[in-house]
């Protein structure tokens, strides 16, 4: 049997195996109801996007908090400005740490490290001090620490950017999930 005939026979078997493997992983799309796409999924998605666009994000004082704010505004509005008529306000605190994980034996110099960005956040309705949703997100990124001082600083900054990007994505997803649950419960 030729190689192309074998491949033609194995391809459907491979697809079946892949679908069985993915079926057991517990993945459930955000807009799925009872195993089938919801009839109002496009409307629900638009509703969630409106809810996210109605979130005002606090302005921070550090480089990481400003970067987080910019990433969140982009994630909430799809690239637009901060909400002109906000319904909710997102308050957060950032803790940044850098830790070495490899050290050169001869010199004792760090050759690689990782940056951890931990964000604790709460979503409040405008005019209220009671949070409607709270969460915590952690982003971690590793980087090489070359001997050149400015290259090491740039590498650490790039790692911070990656970690903040991971955190902002996690916050956006958590808030979208909150708004989906809120819309399904009717509150």
MILUM-341504 format. One record per atom (N, C-alpha, C): residue number from 1; residue in one letter; chain; atom name; x, y, z. Coordinates in Angstrom, 1 decimal. Layout:
REM residues N
- resi  resn  chain  name  east  north  up
- NUM  A  A  CA  X  Y  Z
...
***
This chain:
REM residues 187
- resi  resn  chain  name  east  north  up
- 1  X  A  N  0.8  -1.2  0.0
- 1  X  A  CA  0.0  0.0  0.0
- 1  X  A  C  0.9  1.2  0.0
- 2  X  A  N  0.6  2.2  -0.8
- 2  X  A  CA  1.4  3.4  -0.9
- 2  X  A  C  1.2  4.3  0.3
- 3  X  A  N  2.1  5.2  0.5
- 3  X  A  CA  2.1  6.1  1.6
- 3  X  A  C  0.9  7.0  1.6
- 4  X  A  N  0.5  7.5  0.4
- 4  X  A  CA  -0.7  8.4  0.3
- 4  X  A  C  -2.0  7.7  0.7
- 5  X  A  N  -2.1  6.4  0.3
- 5  X  A  CA  -3.3  5.6  0.7
- 5  X  A  C  -3.3  5.4  2.2
- 6  X  A  N  -2.1  5.1  2.8
- 6  X  A  CA  -2.1  4.9  4.3
- 6  X  A  C  -2.5  6.2  5.0
- 7  X  A  N  -2.0  7.3  4.5
- 7  X  A  CA  -2.4  8.6  5.0
- 7  X  A  C  -3.8  8.9  4.9
- 8  X  A  N  -4.4  8.6  3.8
- 8  X  A  CA  -5.8  8.8  3.5
- 8  X  A  C  -6.7  7.9  4.5
- 9  X  A  N  -6.2  6.7  4.8
- 9  X  A  CA  -6.9  5.9  5.8
- 9  X  A  C  -6.8  6.3  7.2
- 10  X  A  N  -5.6  6.8  7.6
- 10  X  A  CA  -5.3  7.2  8.9
- 10  X  A  C  -5.8  8.6  9.3
- 11  X  A  N  -6.1  9.4  8.3
- 11  X  A  CA  -6.5  10.8  8.6
- 11  X  A  C  -7.9  10.8  9.3
- 12  X  A  N  -8.9  10.1  8.9
- 12  X  A  CA  -10.2  10.0  9.6
- 12  X  A  C  -10.0  9.5  11.0
- 13  X  A  N  -9.2  8.5  11.1
- 13  X  A  CA  -9.0  7.9  12.5
- 13  X  A  C  -8.3  8.9  13.4
- 14  X  A  N  -7.4  9.7  12.9
- 14  X  A  CA  -6.7  10.7  13.7
- 14  X  A  C  -7.7  11.8  14.1
- 15  X  A  N  -8.6  12.2  13.2
- 15  X  A  CA  -9.6  13.2  13.6
- 15  X  A  C  -10.6  12.6  14.6
- 16  X  A  N  -10.9  11.4  14.6
- 16  X  A  CA  -11.8  10.8  15.6
- 16  X  A  C  -11.1  10.8  16.9
- 17  X  A  N  -9.8  10.4  16.9
- 17  X  A  CA  -9.0  10.3  18.2
- 17  X  A  C  -8.9  11.7  18.8
- 18  X  A  N  -8.6  12.7  17.9
- 18  X  A  CA  -8.5  14.1  18.4
- 18  X  A  C  -9.8  14.6  19.0
- 19  X  A  N  -10.9  14.3  18.3
- 19  X  A  CA  -12.2  14.8  18.9
- 19  X  A  C  -12.5  14.1  20.2
- 20  X  A  N  -12.2  12.8  20.3
- 20  X  A  CA  -12.4  12.1  21.6
- 20  X  A  C  -11.5  12.7  22.7
- 21  X  A  N  -10.3  13.0  22.4
- 21  X  A  CA  -9.4  13.6  23.4
- 21  X  A  C  -9.9  14.9  23.8
- 22  X  A  N  -10.4  15.8  22.9
- 22  X  A  CA  -10.8  17.1  23.3
- 22  X  A  C  -12.2  17.0  24.0
- 23  X  A  N  -13.0  16.0  23.7
- 23  X  A  CA  -14.3  15.9  24.3
- 23  X  A  C  -14.2  15.7  25.8
- 24  X  A  N  -13.1  15.1  26.2
- 24  X  A  CA  -12.9  14.8  27.6
- 24  X  A  C  -12.2  15.8  28.4
- 25  X  A  N  -11.8  16.9  27.8
- 25  X  A  CA  -11.0  17.9  28.5
- 25  X  A  C  -11.8  18.9  29.3
- 26  X  A  N  -13.1  18.9  29.2
- 26  X  A  CA  -13.9  19.8  30.0
- 26  X  A  C  -14.0  21.2  29.4
- 27  X  A  N  -13.5  21.5  28.2
- 27  X  A  CA  -13.6  22.8  27.6
- 27  X  A  C  -15.1  23.1  27.3
- 28  X  A  N  -15.5  24.3  27.7
- 28  X  A  CA  -16.9  24.7  27.4
- 28  X  A  C  -16.8  26.1  26.9
- 29  X  A  N  -17.3  26.4  25.7
- 29  X  A  CA  -17.3  27.8  25.2
- 29  X  A  C  -18.1  28.7  26.1
- 30  X  A  N  -17.7  29.9  26.1
- 30  X  A  CA  -18.4  30.9  27.0
- 30  X  A  C  -19.9  31.1  26.6
- 31  X  A  N  -20.2  31.0  25.3
- 31  X  A  CA  -21.6  31.2  24.9
- 31  X  A  C  -22.3  29.9  24.5
- 32  X  A  N  -22.1  28.9  25.3
- 32  X  A  CA  -22.7  27.6  25.0
- 32  X  A  C  -23.8  27.3  26.1
- 33  X  A  N  -25.0  26.9  25.7
- 33  X  A  CA  -26.0  26.5  26.6
- 33  X  A  C  -26.4  25.1  26.3
- 34  X  A  N  -26.3  24.2  27.4
- 34  X  A  CA  -26.8  22.8  27.3
- 34  X  A  C  -26.2  22.1  26.1
- 35  X  A  N  -25.0  22.3  25.8
- 35  X  A  CA  -24.3  21.5  24.7
- 35  X  A  C  -24.5  22.1  23.3
- 36  X  A  N  -25.3  23.1  23.1
- 36  X  A  CA  -25.6  23.7  21.8
- 36  X  A  C  -25.4  25.2  21.9
- 37  X  A  N  -25.0  25.8  20.8
- 37  X  A  CA  -24.8  27.3  20.9
- 37  X  A  C  -26.2  27.9  21.2
- 38  X  A  N  -26.1  28.9  22.1
- 38  X  A  CA  -27.4  29.6  22.5
- 38  X  A  C  -28.0  30.3  21.3
- 39  X  A  N  -29.3  30.3  21.3
- 39  X  A  CA  -30.0  31.0  20.2
- 39  X  A  C  -29.7  32.5  20.2
- 40  X  A  N  -29.5  33.1  21.3
- 40  X  A  CA  -29.2  34.5  21.4
- 40  X  A  C  -27.7  34.8  21.6
- 41  X  A  N  -26.8  33.8  21.2
- 41  X  A  CA  -25.4  34.0  21.5
- 41  X  A  C  -24.9  35.3  20.9
- 42  X  A  N  -25.2  35.7  19.6
- 42  X  A  CA  -24.7  36.9  19.1
- 42  X  A  C  -25.2  38.1  19.9
- 43  X  A  N  -26.4  38.1  20.3
- 43  X  A  CA  -27.0  39.2  21.1
- 43  X  A  C  -26.3  39.2  22.5
- 44  X  A  N  -26.1  38.0  23.0
- 44  X  A  CA  -25.4  37.9  24.4
- 44  X  A  C  -24.0  38.4  24.3
- 45  X  A  N  -23.3  38.1  23.2
- 45  X  A  CA  -21.9  38.6  23.0
- 45  X  A  C  -21.9  40.1  22.9
- 46  X  A  N  -22.9  40.6  22.2
- 46  X  A  CA  -22.9  42.1  22.1
- 46  X  A  C  -23.3  42.7  23.4
- 47  X  A  N  -24.1  42.1  24.2
- 47  X  A  CA  -24.4  42.6  25.5
- 47  X  A  C  -23.2  42.6  26.4
- 48  X  A  N  -22.5  41.5  26.4
- 48  X  A  CA  -21.2  41.4  27.2
- 48  X  A  C  -20.2  42.4  26.8
- 49  X  A  N  -20.1  42.6  25.5
- 49  X  A  CA  -19.2  43.7  25.0
- 49  X  A  C  -19.6  45.1  25.4
- 50  X  A  N  -20.9  45.3  25.5
- 50  X  A  CA  -21.4  46.6  26.0
- 50  X  A  C  -21.1  46.8  27.5
- 51  X  A  N  -21.3  45.7  28.2
- 51  X  A  CA  -21.0  45.7  29.7
- 51  X  A  C  -19.5  46.0  29.9
- 52  X  A  N  -18.6  45.3  29.1
- 52  X  A  CA  -17.2  45.5  29.3
- 52  X  A  C  -16.8  46.9  28.9
- 53  X  A  N  -17.4  47.4  27.8
- 53  X  A  CA  -17.1  48.8  27.4
- 53  X  A  C  -17.5  49.8  28.4
- 54  X  A  N  -18.5  49.5  29.3
- 54  X  A  CA  -19.0  50.4  30.3
- 54  X  A  C  -18.1  50.4  31.6
- 55  X  A  N  -16.9  49.8  31.5
- 55  X  A  CA  -16.1  49.8  32.7
- 55  X  A  C  -15.0  50.8  32.6
- 56  X  A  N  -14.9  51.7  33.7
- 56  X  A  CA  -13.9  52.7  33.8
- 56  X  A  C  -12.7  52.0  34.6
- 57  X  A  N  -11.5  52.2  34.1
- 57  X  A  CA  -10.4  51.6  34.8
- 57  X  A  C  -9.6  52.7  35.4
- 58  X  A  N  -9.2  52.5  36.7
- 58  X  A  CA  -8.5  53.5  37.4
- 58  X  A  C  -7.1  53.8  36.8
- 59  X  A  N  -6.7  55.0  37.0
- 59  X  A  CA  -5.3  55.3  36.5
- 59  X  A  C  -4.3  55.1  37.6
- 60  X  A  N  -3.3  54.4  37.3
- 60  X  A  CA  -2.2  54.0  38.2
- 60  X  A  C  -1.0  54.9  38.2
- 61  X  A  N  -0.1  54.7  39.1
- 61  X  A  CA  1.0  55.6  39.2
- 61  X  A  C  2.3  55.0  38.7
- 62  X  A  N  2.3  53.6  38.6
- 62  X  A  CA  3.5  52.9  38.2
- 62  X  A  C  3.4  52.6  36.7
- 63  X  A  N  4.6  52.2  36.2
- 63  X  A  CA  4.6  51.8  34.8
- 63  X  A  C  3.7  50.6  34.5
- 64  X  A  N  3.8  49.6  35.4
- 64  X  A  CA  3.0  48.4  35.3
- 64  X  A  C  1.5  48.7  35.4
- 65  X  A  N  1.1  49.6  36.3
- 65  X  A  CA  -0.3  49.9  36.4
- 65  X  A  C  -0.8  50.7  35.2
- 66  X  A  N  0.0  51.5  34.6
- 66  X  A  CA  -0.5  52.3  33.4
- 66  X  A  C  -0.6  51.3  32.3
- 67  X  A  N  0.4  50.4  32.1
- 67  X  A  CA  0.3  49.4  31.1
- 67  X  A  C  -0.9  48.5  31.2
- 68  X  A  N  -1.2  48.1  32.5
- 68  X  A  CA  -2.4  47.3  32.7
- 68  X  A  C  -3.6  48.0  32.4
- 69  X  A  N  -3.7  49.3  32.7
- 69  X  A  CA  -4.9  50.1  32.4
- 69  X  A  C  -5.1  50.2  30.9
- 70  X  A  N  -4.0  50.4  30.2
- 70  X  A  CA  -4.1  50.5  28.7
- 70  X  A  C  -4.5  49.2  28.1
- 71  X  A  N  -3.9  48.1  28.6
- 71  X  A  CA  -4.3  46.8  28.0
- 71  X  A  C  -5.8  46.5  28.3
- 72  X  A  N  -6.3  46.8  29.5
- 72  X  A  CA  -7.7  46.6  29.9
- 72  X  A  C  -8.6  47.4  29.1
- 73  X  A  N  -8.3  48.7  28.9
- 73  X  A  CA  -9.2  49.6  28.1
- 73  X  A  C  -9.2  49.0  26.6
- 74  X  A  N  -8.1  48.6  26.1
- 74  X  A  CA  -8.1  48.0  24.8
- 74  X  A  C  -9.0  46.7  24.7
- 75  X  A  N  -8.8  45.9  25.8
- 75  X  A  CA  -9.6  44.6  25.8
- 75  X  A  C  -11.1  44.9  26.0
- 76  X  A  N  -11.4  45.9  26.8
- 76  X  A  CA  -12.8  46.2  27.0
- 76  X  A  C  -13.5  46.9  25.9
- 77  X  A  N  -12.8  47.7  25.2
- 77  X  A  CA  -13.5  48.5  24.1
- 77  X  A  C  -13.1  48.1  22.7
- 78  X  A  N  -12.2  47.2  22.6
- 78  X  A  CA  -11.7  46.8  21.3
- 78  X  A  C  -10.8  47.8  20.6
- 79  X  A  N  -10.2  48.7  21.4
- 79  X  A  CA  -9.3  49.7  20.8
- 79  X  A  C  -9.8  51.1  21.0
- 80  X  A  N  -11.0  51.3  21.6
- 80  X  A  CA  -11.5  52.6  21.7
- 80  X  A  C  -11.0  53.3  23.0
- 81  X  A  N  -11.5  54.4  23.3
- 81  X  A  CA  -11.2  55.2  24.5
- 81  X  A  C  -11.8  54.5  25.7
- 82  X  A  N  -11.4  55.0  26.9
- 82  X  A  CA  -12.1  54.6  28.1
- 82  X  A  C  -13.5  55.1  28.1
- 83  X  A  N  -14.4  54.4  28.7
- 83  X  A  CA  -15.8  54.6  28.7
- 83  X  A  C  -16.2  56.0  29.0
- 84  X  A  N  -17.0  56.7  28.2
- 84  X  A  CA  -17.5  58.0  28.4
- 84  X  A  C  -18.6  58.0  29.4
- 85  X  A  N  -19.4  57.0  29.4
- 85  X  A  CA  -20.5  56.8  30.3
- 85  X  A  C  -20.4  55.5  31.1
- 86  X  A  N  -19.4  55.5  32.0
- 86  X  A  CA  -19.2  54.2  32.7
- 86  X  A  C  -20.3  53.8  33.6
- 87  X  A  N  -20.5  52.5  33.7
- 87  X  A  CA  -21.5  51.9  34.6
- 87  X  A  C  -20.8  51.3  35.8
- 88  X  A  N  -19.6  50.8  35.5
- 88  X  A  CA  -18.8  50.1  36.6
- 88  X  A  C  -17.4  50.8  36.6
- 89  X  A  N  -16.7  50.6  37.7
- 89  X  A  CA  -15.3  51.1  37.9
- 89  X  A  C  -14.5  49.9  38.4
- 90  X  A  N  -13.3  49.7  37.8
- 90  X  A  CA  -12.4  48.6  38.1
- 90  X  A  C  -11.3  49.2  38.9
- 91  X  A  N  -11.2  48.8  40.2
- 91  X  A  CA  -10.1  49.2  41.1
- 91  X  A  C  -9.1  48.0  41.2
- 92  X  A  N  -7.9  48.3  41.3
- 92  X  A  CA  -6.9  47.2  41.4
- 92  X  A  C  -5.7  47.6  42.2
- 93  X  A  N  -4.9  46.7  42.7
- 93  X  A  CA  -3.6  46.9  43.2
- 93  X  A  C  -2.7  45.9  42.6
- 94  X  A  N  -1.5  46.3  42.3
- 94  X  A  CA  -0.5  45.5  41.6
- 94  X  A  C  0.7  45.3  42.6
- 95  X  A  N  1.2  44.0  42.6
- 95  X  A  CA  2.4  43.7  43.3
- 95  X  A  C  3.3  43.1  42.3
- 96  X  A  N  4.5  43.6  42.1
- 96  X  A  CA  5.5  43.1  41.2
- 96  X  A  C  6.7  42.6  41.9
- 97  X  A  N  7.1  41.4  41.5
- 97  X  A  CA  8.4  40.9  42.1
- 97  X  A  C  9.2  40.2  41.0
- 98  X  A  N  10.5  40.2  41.2
- 98  X  A  CA  11.4  39.6  40.3
- 98  X  A  C  12.3  38.6  41.1
- 99  X  A  N  12.4  37.4  40.6
- 99  X  A  CA  13.2  36.4  41.3
- 99  X  A  C  14.2  35.7  40.4
- 100  X  A  N  15.4  35.5  40.8
- 100  X  A  CA  16.3  34.7  40.0
- 100  X  A  C  16.0  33.3  40.0
- 101  X  A  N  16.2  32.5  38.9
- 101  X  A  CA  16.0  31.1  39.0
- 101  X  A  C  17.2  30.3  38.5
- 102  X  A  N  18.2  31.0  37.9
- 102  X  A  CA  19.4  30.4  37.6
- 102  X  A  C  20.6  31.3  37.9
- 103  X  A  N  21.6  30.8  38.5
- 103  X  A  CA  22.8  31.6  38.9
- 103  X  A  C  24.0  30.9  38.4
- 104  X  A  N  24.9  31.6  37.7
- 104  X  A  CA  26.1  31.0  37.2
- 104  X  A  C  27.0  30.6  38.4
- 105  X  A  N  27.5  29.4  38.3
- 105  X  A  CA  28.3  28.8  39.4
- 105  X  A  C  29.6  29.5  39.7
- 106  X  A  N  30.3  29.9  38.6
- 106  X  A  CA  31.6  30.5  38.8
- 106  X  A  C  31.5  32.0  39.4
- 107  X  A  N  30.6  32.8  38.8
- 107  X  A  CA  30.6  34.2  39.2
- 107  X  A  C  29.5  34.5  40.2
- 108  X  A  N  28.5  33.7  40.3
- 108  X  A  CA  27.3  34.0  41.2
- 108  X  A  C  26.4  35.0  40.6
- 109  X  A  N  26.6  35.3  39.3
- 109  X  A  CA  25.7  36.3  38.7
- 109  X  A  C  24.4  35.6  38.2
- 110  X  A  N  23.3  36.3  38.3
- 110  X  A  CA  22.0  35.7  37.8
- 110  X  A  C  22.1  35.7  36.3
- 111  X  A  N  21.7  34.5  35.7
- 111  X  A  CA  21.7  34.5  34.3
- 111  X  A  C  20.3  34.4  33.7
- 112  X  A  N  19.3  34.1  34.6
- 112  X  A  CA  17.9  34.1  34.2
- 112  X  A  C  17.0  34.4  35.4
- 113  X  A  N  15.9  35.0  35.2
- 113  X  A  CA  15.0  35.3  36.3
- 113  X  A  C  13.6  35.3  35.8
- 114  X  A  N  12.6  35.5  36.7
- 114  X  A  CA  11.3  35.6  36.2
- 114  X  A  C  10.6  36.8  37.0
- 115  X  A  N  9.7  37.4  36.3
- 115  X  A  CA  8.9  38.5  36.9
- 115  X  A  C  7.5  38.0  37.2
- 116  X  A  N  7.0  38.3  38.3
- 116  X  A  CA  5.6  38.0  38.7
- 116  X  A  C  4.8  39.3  38.9
- 117  X  A  N  3.7  39.4  38.2
- 117  X  A  CA  2.8  40.5  38.4
- 117  X  A  C  1.5  39.9  39.0
- 118  X  A  N  1.2  40.4  40.2
- 118  X  A  CA  -0.1  39.9  40.9
- 118  X  A  C  -1.0  41.1  41.0
- 119  X  A  N  -2.2  40.9  40.5
- 119  X  A  CA  -3.2  42.0  40.6
- 119  X  A  C  -4.4  41.5  41.3
- 120  X  A  N  -4.8  42.2  42.4
- 120  X  A  CA  -6.0  42.0  43.1
- 120  X  A  C  -7.0  43.1  42.6
- 121  X  A  N  -8.2  42.8  42.2
- 121  X  A  CA  -9.1  43.8  41.6
- 121  X  A  C  -10.5  43.6  42.1
- 122  X  A  N  -11.2  44.7  42.0
- 122  X  A  CA  -12.7  44.6  42.3
- 122  X  A  C  -13.4  45.5  41.4
- 123  X  A  N  -14.6  45.0  41.0
- 123  X  A  CA  -15.5  45.8  40.1
- 123  X  A  C  -16.6  46.4  41.0
- 124  X  A  N  -16.8  47.7  40.9
- 124  X  A  CA  -17.8  48.4  41.6
- 124  X  A  C  -18.7  49.1  40.7
- 125  X  A  N  -20.0  49.2  41.1
- 125  X  A  CA  -20.9  50.0  40.3
- 125  X  A  C  -20.6  51.5  40.6
- 126  X  A  N  -20.7  52.3  39.6
- 126  X  A  CA  -20.4  53.8  39.8
- 126  X  A  C  -21.4  54.3  40.9
- 127  X  A  N  -20.9  55.0  41.9
- 127  X  A  CA  -21.7  55.5  42.9
- 127  X  A  C  -21.8  54.6  44.1
- 128  X  A  N  -21.2  53.4  44.1
- 128  X  A  CA  -21.3  52.5  45.2
- 128  X  A  C  -19.9  52.1  45.6
- 129  X  A  N  -19.8  51.8  46.9
- 129  X  A  CA  -18.5  51.3  47.4
- 129  X  A  C  -18.5  49.8  47.6
- 130  X  A  N  -19.6  49.1  47.4
- 130  X  A  CA  -19.7  47.7  47.5
- 130  X  A  C  -19.3  47.0  46.2
- 131  X  A  N  -18.3  46.2  46.2
- 131  X  A  CA  -17.9  45.5  45.0
- 131  X  A  C  -18.9  44.5  44.6
- 132  X  A  N  -19.1  44.4  43.2
- 132  X  A  CA  -20.0  43.4  42.7
- 132  X  A  C  -19.3  42.1  42.3
- 133  X  A  N  -18.0  42.3  42.1
- 133  X  A  CA  -17.1  41.2  41.7
- 133  X  A  C  -15.7  41.5  42.2
- 134  X  A  N  -15.0  40.4  42.7
- 134  X  A  CA  -13.6  40.5  43.1
- 134  X  A  C  -12.8  39.4  42.5
- 135  X  A  N  -11.6  39.6  42.3
- 135  X  A  CA  -10.7  38.6  41.7
- 135  X  A  C  -9.3  38.9  41.9
- 136  X  A  N  -8.5  37.9  41.5
- 136  X  A  CA  -7.0  38.0  41.6
- 136  X  A  C  -6.5  37.3  40.3
- 137  X  A  N  -5.5  38.0  39.7
- 137  X  A  CA  -4.9  37.4  38.5
- 137  X  A  C  -3.4  37.5  38.7
- 138  X  A  N  -2.7  36.5  38.2
- 138  X  A  CA  -1.2  36.4  38.4
- 138  X  A  C  -0.6  36.1  37.0
- 139  X  A  N  0.4  36.9  36.6
- 139  X  A  CA  1.1  36.7  35.4
- 139  X  A  C  2.6  36.5  35.7
- 140  X  A  N  3.2  35.6  35.0
- 140  X  A  CA  4.6  35.3  35.3
- 140  X  A  C  5.3  35.2  33.9
- 141  X  A  N  6.5  35.7  33.8
- 141  X  A  CA  7.3  35.6  32.6
- 141  X  A  C  8.7  35.5  32.9
- 142  X  A  N  9.4  34.7  32.2
- 142  X  A  CA  10.9  34.5  32.5
- 142  X  A  C  11.7  35.4  31.5
- 143  X  A  N  12.9  35.6  31.8
- 143  X  A  CA  13.8  36.4  30.9
- 143  X  A  C  15.2  36.0  31.2
- 144  X  A  N  16.1  36.1  30.2
- 144  X  A  CA  17.5  36.0  30.3
- 144  X  A  C  18.1  37.3  30.8
- 145  X  A  N  19.1  37.2  31.7
- 145  X  A  CA  19.7  38.4  32.2
- 145  X  A  C  21.1  38.4  31.7
- 146  X  A  N  21.3  39.1  30.6
- 146  X  A  CA  22.7  39.2  30.0
- 146  X  A  C  23.6  40.1  30.9
- 147  X  A  N  24.9  40.0  30.7
- 147  X  A  CA  25.8  40.8  31.5
- 147  X  A  C  25.7  42.3  31.2
- 148  X  A  N  25.3  42.7  30.0
- 148  X  A  CA  25.1  44.1  29.7
- 148  X  A  C  23.9  44.7  30.5
- 149  X  A  N  24.2  45.7  31.1
- 149  X  A  CA  23.3  46.3  32.1
- 149  X  A  C  22.0  46.7  31.4
- 150  X  A  N  22.1  47.5  30.3
- 150  X  A  CA  20.8  48.0  29.6
- 150  X  A  C  20.1  46.9  28.9
- 151  X  A  N  20.8  45.8  28.4
- 151  X  A  CA  20.1  44.7  27.8
- 151  X  A  C  19.3  43.9  28.9
- 152  X  A  N  19.9  43.8  30.1
- 152  X  A  CA  19.2  43.2  31.2
- 152  X  A  C  17.9  44.0  31.6
- 153  X  A  N  18.1  45.3  31.7
- 153  X  A  CA  16.9  46.1  32.0
- 153  X  A  C  15.8  46.0  31.0
- 154  X  A  N  16.2  46.0  29.7
- 154  X  A  CA  15.2  45.8  28.6
- 154  X  A  C  14.5  44.5  28.6
- 155  X  A  N  15.3  43.4  28.9
- 155  X  A  CA  14.8  42.1  29.0
- 155  X  A  C  13.8  42.0  30.1
- 156  X  A  N  14.1  42.6  31.3
- 156  X  A  CA  13.1  42.6  32.4
- 156  X  A  C  11.9  43.3  32.1
- 157  X  A  N  12.0  44.5  31.4
- 157  X  A  CA  10.8  45.2  31.0
- 157  X  A  C  9.9  44.5  30.0
- 158  X  A  N  10.6  43.8  29.1
- 158  X  A  CA  9.8  43.0  28.1
- 158  X  A  C  9.0  41.9  28.9
- 159  X  A  N  9.7  41.3  29.9
- 159  X  A  CA  9.0  40.2  30.7
- 159  X  A  C  7.8  40.8  31.4
- 160  X  A  N  8.0  42.0  32.0
- 160  X  A  CA  6.9  42.7  32.7
- 160  X  A  C  5.7  42.9  31.7
- 161  X  A  N  6.0  43.4  30.5
- 161  X  A  CA  5.0  43.6  29.5
- 161  X  A  C  4.2  42.3  29.2
- 162  X  A  N  4.9  41.2  29.1
- 162  X  A  CA  4.3  39.9  28.8
- 162  X  A  C  3.4  39.5  30.0
- 163  X  A  N  3.9  39.6  31.2
- 163  X  A  CA  3.2  39.3  32.4
- 163  X  A  C  1.9  40.1  32.6
- 164  X  A  N  2.0  41.4  32.3
- 164  X  A  CA  0.9  42.3  32.4
- 164  X  A  C  -0.1  42.0  31.4
- 165  X  A  N  0.3  41.6  30.2
- 165  X  A  CA  -0.6  41.2  29.1
- 165  X  A  C  -1.4  39.9  29.5
- 166  X  A  N  -0.7  39.0  30.2
- 166  X  A  CA  -1.4  37.8  30.6
- 166  X  A  C  -2.4  38.1  31.7
- 167  X  A  N  -2.1  39.0  32.6
- 167  X  A  CA  -3.0  39.4  33.7
- 167  X  A  C  -4.2  40.1  33.1
- 168  X  A  N  -4.0  41.1  32.2
- 168  X  A  CA  -5.1  41.8  31.6
- 168  X  A  C  -6.1  40.9  30.9
- 169  X  A  N  -5.5  39.9  30.2
- 169  X  A  CA  -6.4  38.9  29.5
- 169  X  A  C  -7.2  38.1  30.5
- 170  X  A  N  -6.6  37.7  31.6
- 170  X  A  CA  -7.3  36.9  32.6
- 170  X  A  C  -8.4  37.7  33.3
- 171  X  A  N  -8.1  39.0  33.5
- 171  X  A  CA  -9.1  39.9  34.1
- 171  X  A  C  -10.3  40.1  33.2
- 172  X  A  N  -10.0  40.3  31.9
- 172  X  A  CA  -11.1  40.5  30.9
- 172  X  A  C  -11.9  39.2  30.8
- 173  X  A  N  -11.3  38.1  30.8
- 173  X  A  CA  -12.1  36.8  30.7
- 173  X  A  C  -12.9  36.6  32.0
- 174  X  A  N  -12.4  36.9  33.1
- 174  X  A  CA  -13.1  36.7  34.4
- 174  X  A  C  -14.3  37.7  34.4
- 175  X  A  N  -14.1  38.9  34.0
- 175  X  A  CA  -15.3  39.8  34.0
- 175  X  A  C  -16.3  39.5  32.9
- 176  X  A  N  -15.9  39.0  31.8
- 176  X  A  CA  -16.8  38.5  30.8
- 176  X  A  C  -17.6  37.3  31.3
- 177  X  A  N  -17.0  36.4  32.0
- 177  X  A  CA  -17.7  35.3  32.6
- 177  X  A  C  -18.7  35.8  33.7
- 178  X  A  N  -18.3  36.8  34.4
- 178  X  A  CA  -19.2  37.3  35.4
- 178  X  A  C  -20.4  37.9  34.8
- 179  X  A  N  -20.2  38.7  33.7
- 179  X  A  CA  -21.4  39.3  33.0
- 179  X  A  C  -22.3  38.2  32.3
- 180  X  A  N  -21.7  37.1  31.9
- 180  X  A  CA  -22.5  36.0  31.3
- 180  X  A  C  -23.3  35.4  32.4
- 181  X  A  N  -22.7  35.1  33.5
- 181  X  A  CA  -23.5  34.5  34.6
- 181  X  A  C  -24.6  35.5  35.1
- 182  X  A  N  -24.2  36.7  35.2
- 182  X  A  CA  -25.2  37.7  35.6
- 182  X  A  C  -26.4  37.8  34.6
- 183  X  A  N  -26.1  37.7  33.3
- 183  X  A  CA  -27.2  37.8  32.3
- 183  X  A  C  -28.1  36.5  32.4
- 184  X  A  N  -27.4  35.4  32.7
- 184  X  A  CA  -28.2  34.1  32.7
- 184  X  A  C  -29.0  34.0  34.0
- 185  X  A  N  -28.6  34.6  35.0
- 185  X  A  CA  -29.4  34.6  36.3
- 185  X  A  C  -30.4  35.7  36.3
- 186  X  A  N  -30.3  36.6  35.4
- 186  X  A  CA  -31.3  37.7  35.3
- 186  X  A  C  -31.2  38.8  36.3
- 187  X  A  N  -30.1  38.9  37.0
- 187  X  A  CA  -29.9  40.0  37.9
- 187  X  A  C  -29.2  41.1  37.3
***
